[in-house]
Every structure is written in C-alpha cells, then in structure tokens.
C-alpha cells in the first residue's frame, strides 16, 4: 500500500459526513471514489483485498469493453485480440492493482465509447458522466468522441449534458487546484517521449486498419493525453494515470492488426512481446514499483517503538504512512499534531506552531521520526525546520532503518539510546 492508496483507505473509513466535510476543502475530484470505497468497506472491511478489488473488477470490465468496441467495428477475432492487448499493457496492469479511481474511470470511458457506437444516448450520457465524476479529466474523452459523433445532434446533446452536470465538480475542484495539483511540474522529456512512442505506434497500426475503427481509436489514443500535456505547459496538470483510458485506442488498433495478420505472424509477435511484458508485469507486483510502502513503514515503526514514544513526521504529509495502520499509530504520541485529519477536514491533519512543536519534542525522552529518503529535498517551512533543528541539536540518533521510499529514525535524549 503506497501513500495514495493509504489516502483512499483512511478517507473511506471516515463517516460519510466526515468525507463530505473533507471534500468541501480538498480532494473533491476523488469524492465519488471515496464514497464508493466507503460503501465497499461498510460491506466488507477486507484490507488490501477490499481496497483493490474494485480496480481489478473495473479493469476486467474495461478489457471486455475494448473487446466489445472491437467486435462492433471489426469482428470477433479483432475483439479478442484487442481485449487481451489492453489487459496486458503494463500501465493497465499497474492501476488494476491499485486502490484509486483510474481503472474505474477507464472502464467508464471505454463502455461510453461502445454505447456511443450503439447510439444508446441516455446510457452513454450516464456512464460517461459517472466516469467524469470519478475523475473530471475523463471529460477529455469527449474530444475523441467528437471525431465520430459530432455530426449527430443526439451526441451533441449528450456531450452538453455531461459538461453541464460536471460543472459543479469543476467549480469546486478549481478552487482546490493549487493544493490538489501544486506538486506537479510541467511534463518531463520522459512524458513527451512516452507520448511520442505511443502516438507513433498508434499511427503505424492505423495504416490499413478499417476507417471506422481508426476514427474511434486514433483520437482516443492521441487527443486526451496530447491536450492535457499541452495545457500543462502553462498549468501543470498532466499525470499519465489521469488519462489511462487513452490506452484503449492503441489496444484496439493492435487488435485489428493482429487479427488481419497471418496466424503464424500473430503468434510470433505475441510470443516476442510476452517476454518483456511478463518481466515488467512481475516487477509491477513488487513494492519497488511504487514510490513508497506505507505498510512496511508501519511494520518498521511497530518493531522499534516503545510505550510512550513520541512520533514526528518529516514532512507532515508523511503522516499518511501511519494513518492506514491505526493499530500502530494509536499507540504513539503525535507530538506535532494540532487537529486530526477528521477534525480538521483535511487529509493529514494540521500541526502546532513551530515553538510548540519544539517544546513538545524537548519534553519527549524518545522520538520516532518518519522521514523521506536522504536524497529528497527538505521542506523549508518553519515547522519542518523546527523539527530538524531540535532533533539534530538536542537528541542522539540511535538508529535509522530504510524502507521503500522512507526512513524510520529513532532519536533519544543524550545517553538514552542504550537504555532498555
């Protein structure tokens, strides 16, 4: 469970009223997903299984939707190949095993695409609107759908309805954009390179493909991520998972190409690709594929903490590492905390002023500090500087334990490291 999944876990375990209070302040863009997961945990509080099962089911549903679109536009063989290609794509597999909204958004967009082709406009509007309320960047799929449906008055009405009913979420999330997306920078060269590779592959696969398929698949592959990256040159909003559904486009084109190829060529291509995909897939199922491991941090704290120990988070947003392990967190004194996440209607709570943090640390004989890896930049804020100064100047460092994406340090007052 990495830090984003930990957010889902702890927010979804709040009372429904508490979730709504939070969404008025932050994370409104994920609000529908938090409410959905609240219902899941109310029905079955099954830990990581319950956290990730909706994403697994959604990915299976999205793969079936890709196959349904392929069947509608090309035929049975292309449908089977396209659905399998989509399911095997490493980014799809990554978010299939993550307790966030992105797999559900992809399923909604893919099935909305199928419903558009069937001209089921009421169902199309409903499904796409659900996808947009799960994450508002699903609305970028309308640009791709316009390439097929713009001449239809019914599609234009559906698109206008989706935009109109999405406006309340857009207004609220726009007010929260600075704290929601403030951590993002402009797209990196790796982002542009990945987009270029996927775009070039999609264009090559589109050559000779049925025109109806190209009109659906190519805009889906190119327009949502391309526009979001272009906008991010001015307002940095791009993260690849925000437009995960765009991968349905190249999967559809690849399925059509495999279906049209000679049988032995298709089998050789599949065999050649399965080796690197298999290696990548296996890596995606290790803790090393995520930025950090909140459960490993909690386990390290559990092993080292003693009754009455203080805990401090450096920076404060790393409180997320323990919020999803209340059996560990509740046994420690969070000496910098002013108001809990639930009480402050925030994700990680609010902290005391620097002078009160300093006094609380000095009154603690032993402190467990949860820190970023050593190569990460230090926050310059006064509260964070106070924590570092007190621990460095008035405490001995007893031990440092590294886990994936984190360090767990034990500090004690001079001469206290060796005490039982």
SELODO-671188 format. One record per residue (C-alpha): chain; x, y, z. Coordinates in Angstrom, 1 decimal. Layout:
<atom chain="A" east="X" north="Y" up="Z"/>
...
***
This chain:
<atom chain="A" east="0.0" north="0.0" up="0.0"/>
<atom chain="A" east="1.7" north="3.2" up="-1.1"/>
<atom chain="A" east="0.8" north="6.7" up="0.0"/>
<atom chain="A" east="-2.0" north="7.4" up="-2.4"/>
<atom chain="A" east="-3.7" north="4.1" up="-1.6"/>
<atom chain="A" east="-3.3" north="5.0" up="2.1"/>
<atom chain="A" east="-5.2" north="8.2" up="1.4"/>
<atom chain="A" east="-8.1" north="6.1" up="-0.1"/>
<atom chain="A" east="-8.0" north="3.7" up="2.9"/>
<atom chain="A" east="-8.1" north="6.3" up="5.6"/>
<atom chain="A" east="-10.6" north="8.7" up="3.9"/>
<atom chain="A" east="-13.0" north="5.8" up="3.0"/>
<atom chain="A" east="-13.0" north="4.7" up="6.7"/>
<atom chain="A" east="-14.3" north="8.1" up="7.9"/>
<atom chain="A" east="-18.1" north="8.6" up="8.5"/>
<atom chain="A" east="-19.9" north="9.7" up="5.3"/>
<atom chain="A" east="-20.5" north="13.1" up="6.8"/>
<atom chain="A" east="-16.7" north="13.4" up="7.5"/>
<atom chain="A" east="-16.0" north="12.5" up="3.9"/>
<atom chain="A" east="-18.3" north="15.3" up="2.7"/>
<atom chain="A" east="-16.7" north="17.8" up="5.0"/>
<atom chain="A" east="-13.3" north="16.8" up="3.6"/>
<atom chain="A" east="-14.4" north="17.2" up="0.0"/>
<atom chain="A" east="-15.5" north="20.8" up="0.7"/>
<atom chain="A" east="-11.9" north="21.6" up="1.5"/>
<atom chain="A" east="-9.7" north="19.2" up="-0.6"/>
<atom chain="A" east="-9.8" north="16.2" up="-3.0"/>
<atom chain="A" east="-13.3" north="16.9" up="-4.4"/>
<atom chain="A" east="-12.0" north="15.4" up="-7.7"/>
<atom chain="A" east="-11.8" north="11.9" up="-5.9"/>
<atom chain="A" east="-15.0" north="12.4" up="-4.0"/>
<atom chain="A" east="-17.2" north="9.8" up="-5.8"/>
<atom chain="A" east="-14.5" north="7.2" up="-5.5"/>
<atom chain="A" east="-14.1" north="7.8" up="-1.7"/>
<atom chain="A" east="-17.9" north="7.4" up="-1.3"/>
<atom chain="A" east="-17.8" north="4.3" up="-3.3"/>
<atom chain="A" east="-15.0" north="2.8" up="-1.3"/>
<atom chain="A" east="-16.8" north="3.8" up="1.9"/>
<atom chain="A" east="-19.6" north="1.6" up="0.8"/>
<atom chain="A" east="-17.2" north="-1.2" up="0.0"/>
<atom chain="A" east="-15.6" north="-1.1" up="3.4"/>
<atom chain="A" east="-19.0" north="-0.9" up="5.1"/>
<atom chain="A" east="-20.0" north="-4.1" up="3.3"/>
<atom chain="A" east="-16.6" north="-5.8" up="3.8"/>
<atom chain="A" east="-13.6" north="-4.3" up="5.6"/>
<atom chain="A" east="-11.2" north="-6.7" up="3.9"/>
<atom chain="A" east="-8.0" north="-4.6" up="4.0"/>
<atom chain="A" east="-5.9" north="-4.5" up="0.8"/>
<atom chain="A" east="-8.3" north="-7.1" up="-0.8"/>
<atom chain="A" east="-11.2" north="-4.8" up="-0.4"/>
<atom chain="A" east="-9.2" north="-1.7" up="-1.3"/>
<atom chain="A" east="-8.1" north="-3.1" up="-4.7"/>
<atom chain="A" east="-10.9" north="-5.4" up="-5.7"/>
<atom chain="A" east="-12.9" north="-2.6" up="-7.4"/>
<atom chain="A" east="-9.9" north="-1.7" up="-9.6"/>
<atom chain="A" east="-9.4" north="-5.4" up="-10.5"/>
<atom chain="A" east="-13.1" north="-5.7" up="-11.5"/>
<atom chain="A" east="-13.0" north="-2.4" up="-13.4"/>
<atom chain="A" east="-10.0" north="-3.4" up="-15.4"/>
<atom chain="A" east="-11.7" north="-6.7" up="-16.3"/>
<atom chain="A" east="-14.8" north="-4.7" up="-17.3"/>
<atom chain="A" east="-12.6" north="-2.2" up="-19.4"/>
<atom chain="A" east="-10.9" north="-5.1" up="-21.2"/>
<atom chain="A" east="-14.4" north="-6.5" up="-22.0"/>
<atom chain="A" east="-15.4" north="-3.1" up="-23.2"/>
<atom chain="A" east="-12.4" north="-2.8" up="-25.5"/>
<atom chain="A" east="-13.4" north="-6.2" up="-26.9"/>
<atom chain="A" east="-17.0" north="-5.0" up="-27.4"/>
<atom chain="A" east="-15.8" north="-1.9" up="-29.3"/>
<atom chain="A" east="-13.5" north="-4.1" up="-31.5"/>
<atom chain="A" east="-16.3" north="-6.6" up="-32.2"/>
<atom chain="A" east="-18.6" north="-3.7" up="-33.2"/>
<atom chain="A" east="-16.2" north="-2.2" up="-35.6"/>
<atom chain="A" east="-14.0" north="-5.0" up="-36.9"/>
<atom chain="A" east="-15.1" north="-8.5" up="-35.8"/>
<atom chain="A" east="-14.7" north="-11.3" up="-33.4"/>
<atom chain="A" east="-11.1" north="-12.1" up="-33.8"/>
<atom chain="A" east="-10.0" north="-8.5" up="-33.6"/>
<atom chain="A" east="-12.2" north="-8.1" up="-30.5"/>
<atom chain="A" east="-10.5" north="-11.0" up="-28.7"/>
<atom chain="A" east="-7.0" north="-9.7" up="-29.6"/>
<atom chain="A" east="-7.8" north="-6.1" up="-28.6"/>
<atom chain="A" east="-9.2" north="-7.0" up="-25.2"/>
<atom chain="A" east="-6.2" north="-9.2" up="-24.5"/>
<atom chain="A" east="-3.7" north="-6.5" up="-25.6"/>
<atom chain="A" east="-5.4" north="-3.9" up="-23.3"/>
<atom chain="A" east="-5.3" north="-6.3" up="-20.3"/>
<atom chain="A" east="-1.6" north="-7.0" up="-20.9"/>
<atom chain="A" east="-0.5" north="-3.3" up="-21.2"/>
<atom chain="A" east="1.8" north="-2.7" up="-18.1"/>
<atom chain="A" east="0.1" north="0.7" up="-17.2"/>
<atom chain="A" east="-3.2" north="-1.0" up="-17.2"/>
<atom chain="A" east="-1.9" north="-3.8" up="-15.0"/>
<atom chain="A" east="-0.4" north="-1.3" up="-12.7"/>
<atom chain="A" east="-3.7" north="0.5" up="-12.0"/>
<atom chain="A" east="-5.6" north="-2.7" up="-11.9"/>
<atom chain="A" east="-3.9" north="-3.4" up="-8.6"/>
<atom chain="A" east="-4.1" north="0.0" up="-7.1"/>
<atom chain="A" east="-6.9" north="1.3" up="-4.8"/>
<atom chain="A" east="-7.5" north="4.5" up="-6.7"/>
<atom chain="A" east="-10.1" north="5.6" up="-9.2"/>
<atom chain="A" east="-8.2" north="5.3" up="-12.5"/>
<atom chain="A" east="-9.2" north="1.8" up="-13.5"/>
<atom chain="A" east="-12.9" north="2.7" up="-12.9"/>
<atom chain="A" east="-12.6" north="5.8" up="-15.0"/>
<atom chain="A" east="-11.1" north="3.8" up="-17.8"/>
<atom chain="A" east="-13.9" north="1.3" up="-17.7"/>
<atom chain="A" east="-16.5" north="4.1" up="-17.8"/>
<atom chain="A" east="-14.9" north="5.8" up="-20.8"/>
<atom chain="A" east="-14.5" north="2.5" up="-22.8"/>
<atom chain="A" east="-18.1" north="1.5" up="-22.2"/>
<atom chain="A" east="-19.3" north="5.0" up="-23.0"/>
<atom chain="A" east="-17.4" north="4.7" up="-26.3"/>
<atom chain="A" east="-19.3" north="1.4" up="-27.0"/>
<atom chain="A" east="-22.6" north="3.0" up="-26.1"/>
<atom chain="A" east="-21.9" north="5.9" up="-28.5"/>
<atom chain="A" east="-21.4" north="3.4" up="-31.3"/>
<atom chain="A" east="-24.7" north="1.8" up="-30.4"/>
<atom chain="A" east="-26.4" north="5.2" up="-30.2"/>
<atom chain="A" east="-27.7" north="4.5" up="-26.7"/>
<atom chain="A" east="-27.6" north="8.1" up="-25.8"/>
<atom chain="A" east="-29.1" north="8.0" up="-22.3"/>
<atom chain="A" east="-26.8" north="5.2" up="-21.3"/>
<atom chain="A" east="-23.9" north="6.9" up="-22.9"/>
<atom chain="A" east="-24.5" north="10.2" up="-21.0"/>
<atom chain="A" east="-24.9" north="8.4" up="-17.7"/>
<atom chain="A" east="-21.8" north="6.2" up="-18.0"/>
<atom chain="A" east="-19.6" north="9.0" up="-19.2"/>
<atom chain="A" east="-20.9" north="11.3" up="-16.5"/>
<atom chain="A" east="-20.0" north="8.7" up="-13.9"/>
<atom chain="A" east="-16.5" north="8.5" up="-15.3"/>
<atom chain="A" east="-16.2" north="12.2" up="-15.2"/>
<atom chain="A" east="-17.4" north="12.4" up="-11.6"/>
<atom chain="A" east="-14.8" north="9.7" up="-10.7"/>
<atom chain="A" east="-12.2" north="12.0" up="-12.2"/>
<atom chain="A" east="-13.0" north="15.1" up="-14.2"/>
<atom chain="A" east="-10.3" north="14.6" up="-16.8"/>
<atom chain="A" east="-12.4" north="11.8" up="-18.2"/>
<atom chain="A" east="-14.2" north="14.7" up="-19.9"/>
<atom chain="A" east="-11.3" north="14.9" up="-22.3"/>
<atom chain="A" east="-12.7" north="11.7" up="-23.9"/>
<atom chain="A" east="-15.4" north="14.0" up="-25.4"/>
<atom chain="A" east="-12.8" north="15.4" up="-27.7"/>
<atom chain="A" east="-12.1" north="11.9" up="-29.1"/>
<atom chain="A" east="-15.8" north="11.0" up="-29.3"/>
<atom chain="A" east="-16.4" north="14.2" up="-31.2"/>
<atom chain="A" east="-14.4" north="12.8" up="-34.1"/>
<atom chain="A" east="-17.1" north="10.2" up="-34.5"/>
<atom chain="A" east="-20.3" north="11.7" up="-33.0"/>
<atom chain="A" east="-20.1" north="15.4" up="-33.7"/>
<atom chain="A" east="-22.5" north="15.3" up="-36.7"/>
<atom chain="A" east="-25.1" north="13.7" up="-34.5"/>
<atom chain="A" east="-27.5" north="16.1" up="-32.8"/>
<atom chain="A" east="-28.1" north="13.4" up="-30.1"/>
<atom chain="A" east="-24.4" north="13.2" up="-29.4"/>
<atom chain="A" east="-24.1" north="16.9" up="-29.1"/>
<atom chain="A" east="-27.0" north="17.0" up="-26.6"/>
<atom chain="A" east="-25.3" north="14.2" up="-24.6"/>
<atom chain="A" east="-22.0" north="15.9" up="-24.6"/>
<atom chain="A" east="-23.6" north="19.2" up="-23.5"/>
<atom chain="A" east="-25.4" north="17.4" up="-20.7"/>
<atom chain="A" east="-22.2" north="15.8" up="-19.4"/>
<atom chain="A" east="-20.4" north="19.1" up="-19.4"/>
<atom chain="A" east="-23.3" north="20.9" up="-17.7"/>
<atom chain="A" east="-23.6" north="18.3" up="-14.9"/>
<atom chain="A" east="-19.9" north="18.2" up="-14.4"/>
<atom chain="A" east="-19.7" north="21.9" up="-13.8"/>
<atom chain="A" east="-20.4" north="21.8" up="-10.1"/>
<atom chain="A" east="-17.4" north="19.4" up="-9.5"/>
<atom chain="A" east="-15.3" north="21.5" up="-11.9"/>
<atom chain="A" east="-16.0" north="24.7" up="-9.9"/>
<atom chain="A" east="-15.2" north="23.1" up="-6.5"/>
<atom chain="A" east="-12.1" north="21.4" up="-7.7"/>
<atom chain="A" east="-10.9" north="24.6" up="-9.5"/>
<atom chain="A" east="-10.8" north="26.3" up="-6.0"/>
<atom chain="A" east="-8.8" north="23.4" up="-4.7"/>
<atom chain="A" east="-6.4" north="23.2" up="-7.7"/>
<atom chain="A" east="-3.4" north="24.8" up="-6.0"/>
<atom chain="A" east="-3.3" north="22.3" up="-3.1"/>
<atom chain="A" east="-4.5" north="19.4" up="-5.3"/>
<atom chain="A" east="-2.1" north="19.8" up="-8.2"/>
<atom chain="A" east="0.5" north="22.2" up="-6.8"/>
<atom chain="A" east="3.1" north="19.3" up="-6.5"/>
<atom chain="A" east="3.1" north="18.8" up="-10.3"/>
<atom chain="A" east="5.7" north="20.2" up="-12.7"/>
<atom chain="A" east="5.5" north="20.6" up="-16.4"/>
<atom chain="A" east="5.7" north="17.3" up="-18.5"/>
<atom chain="A" east="9.2" north="15.9" up="-18.5"/>
<atom chain="A" east="11.1" north="14.8" up="-21.5"/>
<atom chain="A" east="10.2" north="11.2" up="-20.5"/>
<atom chain="A" east="6.5" north="12.1" up="-20.6"/>
<atom chain="A" east="6.9" north="13.6" up="-24.1"/>
<atom chain="A" east="8.9" north="10.6" up="-25.2"/>
<atom chain="A" east="6.3" north="8.1" up="-24.0"/>
<atom chain="A" east="3.6" north="10.1" up="-25.7"/>
<atom chain="A" east="5.6" north="10.1" up="-28.9"/>
<atom chain="A" east="6.2" north="6.4" up="-28.8"/>
<atom chain="A" east="2.5" north="5.6" up="-28.2"/>
<atom chain="A" east="1.4" north="8.1" up="-30.8"/>
<atom chain="A" east="3.9" north="6.8" up="-33.4"/>
<atom chain="A" east="2.9" north="3.2" up="-32.7"/>
<atom chain="A" east="-0.8" north="4.1" up="-33.0"/>
<atom chain="A" east="-0.3" north="5.9" up="-36.3"/>
<atom chain="A" east="1.6" north="2.9" up="-37.7"/>
<atom chain="A" east="-1.0" north="0.5" up="-36.5"/>
<atom chain="A" east="-3.7" north="2.7" up="-38.1"/>
<atom chain="A" east="-2.3" north="2.2" up="-41.6"/>
<atom chain="A" east="-4.6" north="-0.1" up="-43.4"/>
<atom chain="A" east="-7.0" north="-0.5" up="-40.5"/>
<atom chain="A" east="-10.7" north="-0.2" up="-41.1"/>
<atom chain="A" east="-11.7" north="3.5" up="-41.3"/>
<atom chain="A" east="-14.4" north="3.2" up="-38.7"/>
<atom chain="A" east="-12.0" north="1.8" up="-36.2"/>
<atom chain="A" east="-9.4" north="4.5" up="-36.9"/>
<atom chain="A" east="-12.0" north="7.2" up="-36.4"/>
<atom chain="A" east="-12.7" north="5.9" up="-32.9"/>
<atom chain="A" east="-9.3" north="4.5" up="-31.8"/>
<atom chain="A" east="-6.8" north="7.1" up="-33.0"/>
<atom chain="A" east="-8.4" north="10.2" up="-31.5"/>
<atom chain="A" east="-8.8" north="8.3" up="-28.2"/>
<atom chain="A" east="-5.1" north="7.4" up="-28.2"/>
<atom chain="A" east="-3.9" north="10.9" up="-29.2"/>
<atom chain="A" east="-6.2" north="13.7" up="-28.1"/>
<atom chain="A" east="-6.8" north="13.4" up="-24.3"/>
<atom chain="A" east="-3.1" north="12.9" up="-23.3"/>
<atom chain="A" east="-1.9" north="15.4" up="-26.0"/>
<atom chain="A" east="-4.2" north="18.2" up="-25.0"/>
<atom chain="A" east="-3.6" north="17.6" up="-21.3"/>
<atom chain="A" east="0.2" north="17.8" up="-21.9"/>
<atom chain="A" east="-0.2" north="20.9" up="-24.0"/>
<atom chain="A" east="-2.2" north="22.6" up="-21.3"/>
<atom chain="A" east="0.3" north="21.5" up="-18.7"/>
<atom chain="A" east="3.0" north="23.7" up="-20.4"/>
<atom chain="A" east="1.0" north="26.6" up="-18.8"/>
<atom chain="A" east="-0.9" north="24.9" up="-15.9"/>
<atom chain="A" east="0.9" north="21.7" up="-14.9"/>
<atom chain="A" east="-1.9" north="19.2" up="-14.7"/>
<atom chain="A" east="-0.5" north="16.2" up="-16.5"/>
<atom chain="A" east="0.0" north="12.7" up="-14.9"/>
<atom chain="A" east="-0.3" north="9.7" up="-17.2"/>
<atom chain="A" east="-2.7" north="7.9" up="-15.0"/>
<atom chain="A" east="-5.2" north="10.8" up="-15.4"/>
<atom chain="A" east="-5.8" north="9.7" up="-19.0"/>
<atom chain="A" east="-5.2" north="5.9" up="-18.6"/>
<atom chain="A" east="-8.3" north="5.3" up="-20.7"/>
<atom chain="A" east="-6.4" north="6.6" up="-23.8"/>
<atom chain="A" east="-4.6" north="3.2" up="-23.9"/>
<atom chain="A" east="-7.8" north="1.6" up="-25.2"/>
<atom chain="A" east="-7.0" north="3.3" up="-28.6"/>
<atom chain="A" east="-3.7" north="1.6" up="-29.3"/>
<atom chain="A" east="-5.1" north="-1.7" up="-28.0"/>
<atom chain="A" east="-8.0" north="-1.5" up="-30.5"/>
<atom chain="A" east="-5.6" north="-0.8" up="-33.4"/>
<atom chain="A" east="-3.2" north="-3.5" up="-32.3"/>
<atom chain="A" east="-6.1" north="-6.0" up="-32.1"/>
<atom chain="A" east="-7.2" north="-5.2" up="-35.6"/>
<atom chain="A" east="-3.6" north="-5.6" up="-36.9"/>
<atom chain="A" east="-3.2" north="-8.9" up="-35.1"/>
<atom chain="A" east="-6.5" north="-10.2" up="-36.5"/>
<atom chain="A" east="-5.5" north="-9.2" up="-40.0"/>
<atom chain="A" east="-2.1" north="-10.8" up="-39.8"/>
<atom chain="A" east="-1.3" north="-14.3" up="-40.8"/>
<atom chain="A" east="-1.8" north="-16.7" up="-38.0"/>
<atom chain="A" east="1.9" north="-17.6" up="-37.6"/>
<atom chain="A" east="2.9" north="-13.9" up="-37.7"/>
<atom chain="A" east="0.4" north="-13.1" up="-35.0"/>
<atom chain="A" east="1.6" north="-15.9" up="-32.8"/>
<atom chain="A" east="5.3" north="-14.9" up="-33.3"/>
<atom chain="A" east="4.5" north="-11.3" up="-32.5"/>
<atom chain="A" east="2.6" north="-12.3" up="-29.3"/>
<atom chain="A" east="5.4" north="-14.6" up="-28.2"/>
<atom chain="A" east="8.0" north="-11.9" up="-28.7"/>
<atom chain="A" east="6.1" north="-9.4" up="-26.7"/>
<atom chain="A" east="5.1" north="-11.7" up="-23.9"/>
<atom chain="A" east="8.7" north="-11.9" up="-22.6"/>
<atom chain="A" east="9.3" north="-8.2" up="-21.9"/>
<atom chain="A" east="5.6" north="-7.7" up="-20.8"/>
<atom chain="A" east="6.0" north="-10.7" up="-18.4"/>
<atom chain="A" east="9.1" north="-9.3" up="-16.9"/>
<atom chain="A" east="7.5" north="-5.8" up="-16.5"/>
<atom chain="A" east="4.3" north="-7.4" up="-15.1"/>
<atom chain="A" east="6.3" north="-9.3" up="-12.5"/>
<atom chain="A" east="8.1" north="-6.1" up="-11.4"/>
<atom chain="A" east="4.8" north="-4.3" up="-11.1"/>
<atom chain="A" east="3.8" north="-6.8" up="-8.4"/>
<atom chain="A" east="6.7" north="-5.8" up="-6.2"/>
<atom chain="A" east="7.0" north="-3.0" up="-3.6"/>
<atom chain="A" east="9.8" north="-1.5" up="-5.8"/>
<atom chain="A" east="7.3" north="-0.5" up="-8.4"/>
<atom chain="A" east="5.8" north="2.2" up="-6.1"/>
<atom chain="A" east="7.2" north="5.3" up="-4.6"/>
<atom chain="A" east="6.9" north="4.0" up="-1.0"/>
<atom chain="A" east="5.4" north="1.3" up="1.1"/>
<atom chain="A" east="3.2" north="2.5" up="3.9"/>
<atom chain="A" east="2.7" north="-0.9" up="5.4"/>
<atom chain="A" east="6.4" north="-1.5" up="5.5"/>
<atom chain="A" east="6.9" north="1.8" up="7.3"/>
<atom chain="A" east="4.2" north="0.8" up="9.8"/>
<atom chain="A" east="5.9" north="-2.6" up="10.4"/>
<atom chain="A" east="9.3" north="-0.9" up="11.0"/>
<atom chain="A" east="7.7" north="1.5" up="13.5"/>
<atom chain="A" east="5.9" north="-1.4" up="15.3"/>
<atom chain="A" east="9.3" north="-3.2" up="15.7"/>
<atom chain="A" east="11.1" north="-0.1" up="17.1"/>
<atom chain="A" east="8.5" north="1.8" up="19.1"/>
<atom chain="A" east="8.2" north="1.6" up="22.9"/>
<atom chain="A" east="5.2" north="2.6" up="25.0"/>
<atom chain="A" east="5.1" north="6.4" up="25.5"/>
<atom chain="A" east="7.3" north="7.2" up="22.4"/>
<atom chain="A" east="6.7" north="10.3" up="20.5"/>
<atom chain="A" east="6.3" north="10.2" up="16.8"/>
<atom chain="A" east="7.0" north="13.1" up="14.4"/>
<atom chain="A" east="6.6" north="13.2" up="10.6"/>
<atom chain="A" east="9.1" north="15.0" up="8.5"/>
<atom chain="A" east="7.5" north="16.4" up="6.4"/>
<atom chain="A" east="4.0" north="16.4" up="8.0"/>
<atom chain="A" east="2.3" north="15.0" up="4.9"/>
<atom chain="A" east="4.1" north="11.7" up="5.6"/>
<atom chain="A" east="1.6" north="11.2" up="8.4"/>
<atom chain="A" east="-0.2" north="9.3" up="5.7"/>
<atom chain="A" east="2.2" north="6.4" up="6.2"/>
<atom chain="A" east="0.6" north="5.6" up="9.6"/>
<atom chain="A" east="-2.9" north="6.7" up="9.2"/>
<atom chain="A" east="-3.8" north="3.5" up="7.4"/>
<atom chain="A" east="-2.3" north="1.5" up="10.3"/>
<atom chain="A" east="-4.3" north="2.8" up="13.3"/>
<atom chain="A" east="-3.2" north="-0.1" up="15.5"/>
<atom chain="A" east="0.4" north="1.3" up="15.2"/>
<atom chain="A" east="-0.4" north="5.0" up="15.1"/>
<atom chain="A" east="-2.8" north="5.0" up="18.1"/>
<atom chain="A" east="0.0" north="3.6" up="20.3"/>
<atom chain="A" east="2.2" north="6.7" up="19.8"/>
<atom chain="A" east="2.1" north="10.3" up="20.8"/>
<atom chain="A" east="1.9" north="12.5" up="17.7"/>
<atom chain="A" east="3.5" north="15.5" up="19.4"/>
<atom chain="A" east="3.3" north="17.9" up="16.5"/>
<atom chain="A" east="-0.4" north="17.3" up="15.8"/>
<atom chain="A" east="-2.8" north="20.1" up="16.5"/>
<atom chain="A" east="-6.0" north="18.7" up="14.9"/>
<atom chain="A" east="-6.5" north="15.2" up="13.5"/>
<atom chain="A" east="-7.3" north="14.8" up="9.8"/>
<atom chain="A" east="-11.0" north="14.1" up="10.5"/>
<atom chain="A" east="-11.4" north="17.0" up="12.9"/>
<atom chain="A" east="-9.6" north="19.5" up="10.6"/>
<atom chain="A" east="-11.4" north="18.2" up="7.4"/>
<atom chain="A" east="-8.0" north="17.6" up="5.8"/>
<atom chain="A" east="-6.0" north="14.6" up="4.6"/>
<atom chain="A" east="-3.1" north="14.7" up="7.0"/>
<atom chain="A" east="-4.3" north="17.0" up="9.8"/>
<atom chain="A" east="-2.9" north="20.3" up="11.0"/>
<atom chain="A" east="0.2" north="20.9" up="13.1"/>
<atom chain="A" east="1.2" north="23.1" up="16.0"/>
<atom chain="A" east="3.2" north="26.3" up="15.6"/>
<atom chain="A" east="7.0" north="25.8" up="15.5"/>
<atom chain="A" east="7.6" north="26.9" up="19.1"/>
<atom chain="A" east="5.0" north="24.4" up="20.5"/>
<atom chain="A" east="6.5" north="21.6" up="18.3"/>
<atom chain="A" east="9.9" north="22.4" up="19.7"/>
<atom chain="A" east="8.6" north="22.3" up="23.3"/>
<atom chain="A" east="6.7" north="19.1" up="22.8"/>
<atom chain="A" east="9.8" north="17.4" up="21.3"/>
<atom chain="A" east="12.0" north="18.6" up="24.2"/>
<atom chain="A" east="9.6" north="17.1" up="26.6"/>
<atom chain="A" east="9.9" north="13.7" up="25.0"/>
<atom chain="A" east="12.7" north="11.3" up="26.0"/>
<atom chain="A" east="12.4" north="9.2" up="22.9"/>
<atom chain="A" east="11.2" north="10.1" up="19.4"/>
<atom chain="A" east="10.3" north="8.0" up="16.3"/>
<atom chain="A" east="10.9" north="10.2" up="13.2"/>
<atom chain="A" east="9.4" north="9.2" up="9.8"/>
<atom chain="A" east="11.4" north="10.9" up="7.0"/>
<atom chain="A" east="11.8" north="10.9" up="3.3"/>
<atom chain="A" east="14.9" north="9.2" up="1.8"/>
<atom chain="A" east="18.1" north="11.1" up="2.2"/>
<atom chain="A" east="18.2" north="12.2" up="-1.5"/>
<atom chain="A" east="14.9" north="14.1" up="-1.3"/>
<atom chain="A" east="14.8" north="17.9" up="-0.8"/>
<atom chain="A" east="13.9" north="19.2" up="2.6"/>
<atom chain="A" east="10.8" north="21.3" up="3.2"/>
<atom chain="A" east="11.8" north="24.9" up="4.1"/>
<atom chain="A" east="8.7" north="25.6" up="6.2"/>
<atom chain="A" east="9.3" north="26.8" up="9.8"/>
<atom chain="A" east="7.5" north="23.8" up="11.4"/>
<atom chain="A" east="9.8" north="21.4" up="9.5"/>
<atom chain="A" east="12.9" north="23.4" up="10.2"/>
<atom chain="A" east="12.0" north="23.3" up="14.0"/>
<atom chain="A" east="11.7" north="19.5" up="13.9"/>
<atom chain="A" east="15.0" north="19.1" up="12.3"/>
<atom chain="A" east="16.8" north="21.6" up="14.5"/>
<atom chain="A" east="15.6" north="20.1" up="17.8"/>
<atom chain="A" east="16.3" north="16.5" up="16.8"/>
<atom chain="A" east="19.8" north="17.3" up="15.4"/>
<atom chain="A" east="20.8" north="19.6" up="18.3"/>
<atom chain="A" east="19.2" north="18.1" up="21.4"/>
<atom chain="A" east="18.9" north="14.3" up="20.6"/>
<atom chain="A" east="21.2" north="11.4" up="19.8"/>
<atom chain="A" east="20.4" north="9.4" up="16.7"/>
<atom chain="A" east="20.0" north="5.8" up="17.8"/>
<atom chain="A" east="19.2" north="4.1" up="14.6"/>
<atom chain="A" east="17.9" north="4.6" up="11.0"/>
<atom chain="A" east="16.0" north="1.9" up="9.1"/>
<atom chain="A" east="15.4" north="2.3" up="5.4"/>
<atom chain="A" east="12.2" north="1.0" up="3.8"/>
<atom chain="A" east="10.9" north="1.5" up="0.3"/>
<atom chain="A" east="10.7" north="5.3" up="-0.1"/>
<atom chain="A" east="11.1" north="6.1" up="3.6"/>
<atom chain="A" east="13.4" north="6.2" up="6.6"/>
<atom chain="A" east="12.4" north="5.4" up="10.2"/>
<atom chain="A" east="14.8" north="7.0" up="12.6"/>
<atom chain="A" east="14.9" north="6.6" up="16.4"/>
<atom chain="A" east="16.1" north="9.5" up="18.5"/>
<atom chain="A" east="16.7" north="9.7" up="22.2"/>
<atom chain="A" east="17.9" north="12.3" up="24.7"/>
<atom chain="A" east="21.7" north="12.1" up="25.3"/>
<atom chain="A" east="22.6" north="8.8" up="26.8"/>
<atom chain="A" east="19.1" north="7.3" up="26.2"/>
<atom chain="A" east="19.9" north="5.2" up="23.2"/>
<atom chain="A" east="21.3" north="2.3" up="25.2"/>
<atom chain="A" east="18.5" north="2.3" up="27.9"/>
<atom chain="A" east="16.3" north="-0.8" up="27.9"/>
***
